[in-house]
């Protein structure tokens, strides 16, 4: 579970960077990529939470 949280945290760092780049450079593809990565990070956290309750 700890590994999943670390990976989700790393993904959220990339989400932040991609969002800033997308906004500053007017690159909507970067914003869509950050949206996709944030969904992956959420899935990791949800899975880690399920693992902790078992």
PDB file of N, CA, C and O in Angstrom:
ATOM      1  N   UNK A   1       0.817  -1.193   0.000  1.00  0.00           N
ATOM      2  CA  UNK A   1       0.000   0.000   0.000  1.00  0.00           C
ATOM      3  C   UNK A   1       0.862   1.259   0.000  1.00  0.00           C
ATOM      4  O   UNK A   1       0.519   2.257  -0.634  1.00  0.00           O
ATOM      5  N   UNK A   2       1.974   1.203   0.710  1.00  0.00           N
ATOM      6  CA  UNK A   2       2.851   2.368   0.757  1.00  0.00           C
ATOM      7  C   UNK A   2       3.446   2.651  -0.608  1.00  0.00           C
ATOM      8  O   UNK A   2       3.578   3.808  -1.005  1.00  0.00           O
ATOM      9  N   UNK A   3       3.807   1.589  -1.334  1.00  0.00           N
ATOM     10  CA  UNK A   3       4.353   1.769  -2.682  1.00  0.00           C
ATOM     11  C   UNK A   3       3.334   2.432  -3.595  1.00  0.00           C
ATOM     12  O   UNK A   3       3.684   3.300  -4.394  1.00  0.00           O
ATOM     13  N   UNK A   4       2.085   2.027  -3.479  1.00  0.00           N
ATOM     14  CA  UNK A   4       1.028   2.618  -4.308  1.00  0.00           C
ATOM     15  C   UNK A   4       0.873   4.100  -3.997  1.00  0.00           C
ATOM     16  O   UNK A   4       0.685   4.913  -4.902  1.00  0.00           O
ATOM     17  N   UNK A   5       0.951   4.451  -2.717  1.00  0.00           N
ATOM     18  CA  UNK A   5       0.839   5.868  -2.343  1.00  0.00           C
ATOM     19  C   UNK A   5       2.011   6.673  -2.880  1.00  0.00           C
ATOM     20  O   UNK A   5       1.832   7.804  -3.331  1.00  0.00           O
ATOM     21  N   UNK A   6       3.207   6.103  -2.835  1.00  0.00           N
ATOM     22  CA  UNK A   6       4.382   6.794  -3.371  1.00  0.00           C
ATOM     23  C   UNK A   6       4.254   7.002  -4.875  1.00  0.00           C
ATOM     24  O   UNK A   6       4.584   8.070  -5.391  1.00  0.00           O
ATOM     25  N   UNK A   7       3.776   5.980  -5.573  1.00  0.00           N
ATOM     26  CA  UNK A   7       3.597   6.091  -7.019  1.00  0.00           C
ATOM     27  C   UNK A   7       2.516   7.111  -7.359  1.00  0.00           C
ATOM     28  O   UNK A   7       2.667   7.886  -8.303  1.00  0.00           O
ATOM     29  N   UNK A   8       1.437   7.115  -6.600  1.00  0.00           N
ATOM     30  CA  UNK A   8       0.372   8.092  -6.828  1.00  0.00           C
ATOM     31  C   UNK A   8       0.882   9.504  -6.589  1.00  0.00           C
ATOM     32  O   UNK A   8       0.527  10.429  -7.320  1.00  0.00           O
ATOM     33  N   UNK A   9       1.707   9.669  -5.577  1.00  0.00           N
ATOM     34  CA  UNK A   9       2.283  10.980  -5.294  1.00  0.00           C
ATOM     35  C   UNK A   9       3.175  11.444  -6.439  1.00  0.00           C
ATOM     36  O   UNK A   9       3.142  12.612  -6.827  1.00  0.00           O
ATOM     37  N   UNK A  10       3.963  10.535  -6.972  1.00  0.00           N
ATOM     38  CA  UNK A  10       4.820  10.873  -8.108  1.00  0.00           C
ATOM     39  C   UNK A  10       3.979  11.251  -9.328  1.00  0.00           C
ATOM     40  O   UNK A  10       4.287  12.217 -10.026  1.00  0.00           O
ATOM     41  N   UNK A  11       2.925  10.489  -9.579  1.00  0.00           N
ATOM     42  CA  UNK A  11       2.035  10.814 -10.697  1.00  0.00           C
ATOM     43  C   UNK A  11       1.417  12.194 -10.514  1.00  0.00           C
ATOM     44  O   UNK A  11       1.306  12.953 -11.477  1.00  0.00           O
ATOM     45  N   UNK A  12       1.013  12.529  -9.291  1.00  0.00           N
ATOM     46  CA  UNK A  12       0.414  13.842  -9.052  1.00  0.00           C
ATOM     47  C   UNK A  12       1.419  14.971  -9.267  1.00  0.00           C
ATOM     48  O   UNK A  12       1.035  16.075  -9.652  1.00  0.00           O
ATOM     49  N   UNK A  13       2.693  14.706  -9.022  1.00  0.00           N
ATOM     50  CA  UNK A  13       3.721  15.692  -9.347  1.00  0.00           C
ATOM     51  C   UNK A  13       3.789  15.943 -10.844  1.00  0.00           C
ATOM     52  O   UNK A  13       3.927  17.082 -11.288  1.00  0.00           O
ATOM     53  N   UNK A  14       3.689  14.860 -11.624  1.00  0.00           N
ATOM     54  CA  UNK A  14       3.666  15.006 -13.080  1.00  0.00           C
ATOM     55  C   UNK A  14       2.402  15.718 -13.540  1.00  0.00           C
ATOM     56  O   UNK A  14       2.436  16.516 -14.477  1.00  0.00           O
ATOM     57  N   UNK A  15       1.296  15.429 -12.883  1.00  0.00           N
ATOM     58  CA  UNK A  15       0.036  16.104 -13.212  1.00  0.00           C
ATOM     59  C   UNK A  15       0.199  17.607 -13.041  1.00  0.00           C
ATOM     60  O   UNK A  15      -0.212  18.392 -13.896  1.00  0.00           O
ATOM     61  N   UNK A  16       0.797  17.992 -11.933  1.00  0.00           N
ATOM     62  CA  UNK A  16       1.011  19.418 -11.661  1.00  0.00           C
ATOM     63  C   UNK A  16       1.868  20.060 -12.747  1.00  0.00           C
ATOM     64  O   UNK A  16       1.527  21.121 -13.269  1.00  0.00           O
ATOM     65  N   UNK A  17       2.983  19.413 -13.085  1.00  0.00           N
ATOM     66  CA  UNK A  17       3.879  19.957 -14.102  1.00  0.00           C
ATOM     67  C   UNK A  17       3.201  20.056 -15.464  1.00  0.00           C
ATOM     68  O   UNK A  17       3.311  21.077 -16.143  1.00  0.00           O
ATOM     69  N   UNK A  18       2.501  18.995 -15.863  1.00  0.00           N
ATOM     70  CA  UNK A  18       1.828  19.003 -17.159  1.00  0.00           C
ATOM     71  C   UNK A  18       0.737  20.064 -17.223  1.00  0.00           C
ATOM     72  O   UNK A  18       0.543  20.702 -18.258  1.00  0.00           O
ATOM     73  N   UNK A  19       0.029  20.251 -16.122  1.00  0.00           N
ATOM     74  CA  UNK A  19      -1.022  21.269 -16.089  1.00  0.00           C
ATOM     75  C   UNK A  19      -0.427  22.660 -16.258  1.00  0.00           C
ATOM     76  O   UNK A  19      -0.943  23.470 -17.029  1.00  0.00           O
ATOM     77  N   UNK A  20       0.646  22.937 -15.547  1.00  0.00           N
ATOM     78  CA  UNK A  20       1.291  24.250 -15.652  1.00  0.00           C
ATOM     79  C   UNK A  20       1.821  24.478 -17.063  1.00  0.00           C
ATOM     80  O   UNK A  20       1.620  25.548 -17.637  1.00  0.00           O
ATOM     81  N   UNK A  21       2.494  23.478 -17.623  1.00  0.00           N
ATOM     82  CA  UNK A  21       3.015  23.598 -18.989  1.00  0.00           C
ATOM     83  C   UNK A  21       1.869  23.813 -19.972  1.00  0.00           C
ATOM     84  O   UNK A  21       1.949  24.672 -20.850  1.00  0.00           O
ATOM     85  N   UNK A  22       0.808  23.032 -19.818  1.00  0.00           N
ATOM     86  CA  UNK A  22      -0.336  23.159 -20.717  1.00  0.00           C
ATOM     87  C   UNK A  22      -0.965  24.535 -20.674  1.00  0.00           C
ATOM     88  O   UNK A  22      -1.346  25.079 -21.710  1.00  0.00           O
ATOM     89  N   UNK A  23      -1.076  25.103 -19.481  1.00  0.00           N
ATOM     90  CA  UNK A  23      -1.670  26.432 -19.348  1.00  0.00           C
ATOM     91  C   UNK A  23      -0.741  27.533 -19.840  1.00  0.00           C
ATOM     92  O   UNK A  23      -1.166  28.436 -20.560  1.00  0.00           O
ATOM     93  N   UNK A  24       0.522  27.457 -19.453  1.00  0.00           N
ATOM     94  CA  UNK A  24       1.468  28.518 -19.811  1.00  0.00           C
ATOM     95  C   UNK A  24       1.788  28.537 -21.307  1.00  0.00           C
ATOM     96  O   UNK A  24       1.919  29.603 -21.909  1.00  0.00           O
ATOM     97  N   UNK A  25       1.911  27.357 -21.892  1.00  0.00           N
ATOM     98  CA  UNK A  25       2.280  27.260 -23.306  1.00  0.00           C
ATOM     99  C   UNK A  25       1.073  27.060 -24.221  1.00  0.00           C
ATOM    100  O   UNK A  25       1.223  26.851 -25.425  1.00  0.00           O
ATOM    101  N   UNK A  26      -0.125  27.126 -23.639  1.00  0.00           N
ATOM    102  CA  UNK A  26      -1.369  26.925 -24.392  1.00  0.00           C
ATOM    103  C   UNK A  26      -1.332  25.622 -25.192  1.00  0.00           C
ATOM    104  O   UNK A  26      -1.543  25.603 -26.404  1.00  0.00           O
ATOM    105  N   UNK A  27      -1.058  24.534 -24.469  1.00  0.00           N
ATOM    106  CA  UNK A  27      -0.998  23.200 -25.072  1.00  0.00           C
ATOM    107  C   UNK A  27      -2.064  22.318 -24.418  1.00  0.00           C
ATOM    108  O   UNK A  27      -1.813  21.689 -23.390  1.00  0.00           O
ATOM    109  N   UNK A  28      -3.246  22.278 -25.019  1.00  0.00           N
ATOM    110  CA  UNK A  28      -4.330  21.503 -24.409  1.00  0.00           C
ATOM    111  C   UNK A  28      -4.030  20.014 -24.286  1.00  0.00           C
ATOM    112  O   UNK A  28      -4.575  19.350 -23.405  1.00  0.00           O
ATOM    113  N   UNK A  29      -3.174  19.480 -25.150  1.00  0.00           N
ATOM    114  CA  UNK A  29      -2.838  18.052 -25.053  1.00  0.00           C
ATOM    115  C   UNK A  29      -2.151  17.741 -23.723  1.00  0.00           C
ATOM    116  O   UNK A  29      -2.336  16.659 -23.166  1.00  0.00           O
ATOM    117  N   UNK A  30      -1.365  18.682 -23.219  1.00  0.00           N
ATOM    118  CA  UNK A  30      -0.702  18.484 -21.926  1.00  0.00           C
ATOM    119  C   UNK A  30      -1.731  18.439 -20.797  1.00  0.00           C
ATOM    120  O   UNK A  30      -1.588  17.673 -19.844  1.00  0.00           O
ATOM    121  N   UNK A  31      -2.760  19.264 -20.915  1.00  0.00           N
ATOM    122  CA  UNK A  31      -3.802  19.280 -19.890  1.00  0.00           C
ATOM    123  C   UNK A  31      -4.584  17.972 -19.922  1.00  0.00           C
ATOM    124  O   UNK A  31      -4.923  17.426 -18.872  1.00  0.00           O
ATOM    125  N   UNK A  32      -4.875  17.462 -21.128  1.00  0.00           N
ATOM    126  CA  UNK A  32      -5.563  16.174 -21.222  1.00  0.00           C
ATOM    127  C   UNK A  32      -4.687  15.053 -20.670  1.00  0.00           C
ATOM    128  O   UNK A  32      -5.192  14.136 -20.022  1.00  0.00           O
ATOM    129  N   UNK A  33      -3.391  15.117 -20.918  1.00  0.00           N
ATOM    130  CA  UNK A  33      -2.479  14.107 -20.370  1.00  0.00           C
ATOM    131  C   UNK A  33      -2.484  14.160 -18.841  1.00  0.00           C
ATOM    132  O   UNK A  33      -2.468  13.122 -18.179  1.00  0.00           O
ATOM    133  N   UNK A  34      -2.506  15.365 -18.291  1.00  0.00           N
ATOM    134  CA  UNK A  34      -2.534  15.492 -16.832  1.00  0.00           C
ATOM    135  C   UNK A  34      -3.847  14.953 -16.267  1.00  0.00           C
ATOM    136  O   UNK A  34      -3.865  14.355 -15.191  1.00  0.00           O
ATOM    137  N   UNK A  35      -4.930  15.162 -16.984  1.00  0.00           N
ATOM    138  CA  UNK A  35      -6.231  14.628 -16.557  1.00  0.00           C
ATOM    139  C   UNK A  35      -6.185  13.096 -16.512  1.00  0.00           C
ATOM    140  O   UNK A  35      -6.671  12.482 -15.563  1.00  0.00           O
ATOM    141  N   UNK A  36      -5.605  12.498 -17.531  1.00  0.00           N
ATOM    142  CA  UNK A  36      -5.476  11.043 -17.601  1.00  0.00           C
ATOM    143  C   UNK A  36      -4.602  10.519 -16.452  1.00  0.00           C
ATOM    144  O   UNK A  36      -4.950   9.536 -15.799  1.00  0.00           O
ATOM    145  N   UNK A  37      -3.473  11.182 -16.217  1.00  0.00           N
ATOM    146  CA  UNK A  37      -2.581  10.751 -15.134  1.00  0.00           C
ATOM    147  C   UNK A  37      -3.232  10.906 -13.763  1.00  0.00           C
ATOM    148  O   UNK A  37      -3.006  10.090 -12.869  1.00  0.00           O
ATOM    149  N   UNK A  38      -4.036  11.950 -13.597  1.00  0.00           N
ATOM    150  CA  UNK A  38      -4.707  12.121 -12.303  1.00  0.00           C
ATOM    151  C   UNK A  38      -5.710  10.993 -12.065  1.00  0.00           C
ATOM    152  O   UNK A  38      -5.895  10.558 -10.928  1.00  0.00           O
ATOM    153  N   UNK A  39      -6.355  10.519 -13.125  1.00  0.00           N
ATOM    154  CA  UNK A  39      -7.268   9.377 -12.984  1.00  0.00           C
ATOM    155  C   UNK A  39      -6.493   8.120 -12.606  1.00  0.00           C
ATOM    156  O   UNK A  39      -6.973   7.307 -11.816  1.00  0.00           O
ATOM    157  N   UNK A  40      -5.297   7.959 -13.166  1.00  0.00           N
ATOM    158  CA  UNK A  40      -4.461   6.811 -12.808  1.00  0.00           C
ATOM    159  C   UNK A  40      -4.044   6.890 -11.341  1.00  0.00           C
ATOM    160  O   UNK A  40      -4.055   5.882 -10.634  1.00  0.00           O
ATOM    161  N   UNK A  41      -3.676   8.083 -10.886  1.00  0.00           N
ATOM    162  CA  UNK A  41      -3.275   8.265  -9.491  1.00  0.00           C
ATOM    163  C   UNK A  41      -4.442   7.952  -8.559  1.00  0.00           C
ATOM    164  O   UNK A  41      -4.258   7.317  -7.520  1.00  0.00           O
ATOM    165  N   UNK A  42      -5.640   8.397  -8.927  1.00  0.00           N
ATOM    166  CA  UNK A  42      -6.822   8.107  -8.109  1.00  0.00           C
ATOM    167  C   UNK A  42      -7.081   6.606  -8.055  1.00  0.00           C
ATOM    168  O   UNK A  42      -7.403   6.070  -6.995  1.00  0.00           O
ATOM    169  N   UNK A  43      -6.944   5.930  -9.182  1.00  0.00           N
ATOM    170  CA  UNK A  43      -7.150   4.482  -9.209  1.00  0.00           C
ATOM    171  C   UNK A  43      -6.146   3.773  -8.299  1.00  0.00           C
ATOM    172  O   UNK A  43      -6.500   2.822  -7.601  1.00  0.00           O
ATOM    173  N   UNK A  44      -4.902   4.234  -8.307  1.00  0.00           N
ATOM    174  CA  UNK A  44      -3.891   3.653  -7.417  1.00  0.00           C
ATOM    175  C   UNK A  44      -4.274   3.841  -5.952  1.00  0.00           C
ATOM    176  O   UNK A  44      -4.178   2.911  -5.151  1.00  0.00           O
ATOM    177  N   UNK A  45      -4.708   5.053  -5.612  1.00  0.00           N
ATOM    178  CA  UNK A  45      -5.086   5.329  -4.229  1.00  0.00           C
ATOM    179  C   UNK A  45      -6.316   4.523  -3.816  1.00  0.00           C
ATOM    180  O   UNK A  45      -6.378   4.011  -2.699  1.00  0.00           O
ATOM    181  N   UNK A  46      -7.287   4.411  -4.711  1.00  0.00           N
ATOM    182  CA  UNK A  46      -8.479   3.617  -4.406  1.00  0.00           C
ATOM    183  C   UNK A  46      -8.107   2.157  -4.174  1.00  0.00           C
ATOM    184  O   UNK A  46      -8.611   1.520  -3.249  1.00  0.00           O
ATOM    185  N   UNK A  47      -7.227   1.635  -5.013  1.00  0.00           N
ATOM    186  CA  UNK A  47      -6.791   0.248  -4.874  1.00  0.00           C
ATOM    187  C   UNK A  47      -6.011   0.052  -3.571  1.00  0.00           C
ATOM    188  O   UNK A  47      -6.180  -0.960  -2.890  1.00  0.00           O
ATOM    189  N   UNK A  48      -5.164   1.013  -3.231  1.00  0.00           N
ATOM    190  CA  UNK A  48      -4.400   0.924  -1.984  1.00  0.00           C
ATOM    191  C   UNK A  48      -5.340   0.934  -0.784  1.00  0.00           C
ATOM    192  O   UNK A  48      -5.121   0.207   0.185  1.00  0.00           O
ATOM    193  N   UNK A  49      -6.383   1.752  -0.845  1.00  0.00           N
ATOM    194  CA  UNK A  49      -7.348   1.809   0.251  1.00  0.00           C
ATOM    195  C   UNK A  49      -8.075   0.475   0.404  1.00  0.00           C
ATOM    196  O   UNK A  49      -8.298   0.008   1.521  1.00  0.00           O
ATOM    197  N   UNK A  50      -8.440  -0.127  -0.711  1.00  0.00           N
ATOM    198  CA  UNK A  50      -9.084  -1.442  -0.647  1.00  0.00           C
ATOM    199  C   UNK A  50      -8.147  -2.480  -0.036  1.00  0.00           C
ATOM    200  O   UNK A  50      -8.575  -3.338   0.736  1.00  0.00           O
ATOM    201  N   UNK A  51      -6.868  -2.394  -0.390  1.00  0.00           N
ATOM    202  CA  UNK A  51      -5.888  -3.323   0.156  1.00  0.00           C
ATOM    203  C   UNK A  51      -5.705  -3.161   1.652  1.00  0.00           C
ATOM    204  O   UNK A  51      -5.435  -4.135   2.355  1.00  0.00           O
ATOM    205  N   UNK A  52      -5.848  -1.942   2.143  1.00  0.00           N
ATOM    206  CA  UNK A  52      -5.682  -1.689   3.571  1.00  0.00           C
ATOM    207  C   UNK A  52      -6.869  -2.202   4.380  1.00  0.00           C
ATOM    208  O   UNK A  52      -6.723  -2.525   5.558  1.00  0.00           O
ATOM    209  N   UNK A  53      -8.040  -2.279   3.756  1.00  0.00           N
ATOM    210  CA  UNK A  53      -9.223  -2.717   4.497  1.00  0.00           C
ATOM    211  C   UNK A  53      -9.352  -4.230   4.537  1.00  0.00           C
ATOM    212  O   UNK A  53     -10.189  -4.761   5.267  1.00  0.00           O
ATOM    213  N   UNK A  54      -8.546  -4.918   3.775  1.00  0.00           N
ATOM    214  CA  UNK A  54      -8.627  -6.390   3.746  1.00  0.00           C
ATOM    215  C   UNK A  54      -7.756  -7.009   4.795  1.00  0.00           C
ATOM    216  O   UNK A  54      -7.703  -8.233   4.911  1.00  0.00           O
TER     217      UNK A  54
END
